[in-house]
């Protein structure tokens, strides 16, 4: 009969296990909102494909018609708190997911 010795806990080397990221396999409808982004940023993205950052913090490359989706509630709240023109420079725009 053989016995297997277990290493002492906290001693020696071990494997670092990183947590598995949470992913979903849904269709993504819950994230389909039109977001507020500066118009010049949307234009630049359309020209060179660089990602944009919405007022709510969402980062993506616009590619869909924003008129087909409801406005992101977080973006809308931030935009409305900025004033009638969306900030000092009056630039603000509605992008898409």
C-alpha positions, 0 to 999 in steps of 0.5 A, spaced: 500 500 500 502 506 498 501 513 501 501 519 498 504 525 501 501 532 501 505 538 501 504 543 507 499 548 506 502 555 504 509 552 503 512 550 496 510 552 489 503 552 487 499 554 481 496 561 481 488 560 478 485 567 475 478 568 476 474 566 469 471 572 466 463 572 466 461 571 459 454 571 456 452 568 450 445 572 449 444 576 443 446 582 446 439 586 446 440 588 453 446 592 451 443 595 445 442 603 446 444 609 442 449 613 446 451 620 447 458 621 444 462 628 441 460 629 434 467 630 432 469 623 435 463 619 431 466 622 425 473 620 426 471 613 428 467 613 421 473 615 417 479 610 421 475 605 425 477 608 432 473 606 438 469 612 441 467 613 448 460 614 450 458 619 456 456 613 460 463 610 459 462 605 454 467 604 449 465 601 442 466 602 434 459 605 432 456 601 426 449 601 427 443 606 426 442 610 433 435 611 431 433 604 431 435 604 439 433 607 445 437 612 448 442 609 454 439 612 460 446 613 463 448 617 457 441 621 457 442 623 465 449 625 464 447 629 458 441 633 461 446 634 467 451 638 463 446 643 460 442 644 454 448 644 449 451 638 452 457 642 455 461 648 454 463 647 447 456 645 445 458 639 442 454 632 443 452 627 439 448 621 439 452 615 437 450 607 436 452 601 439 
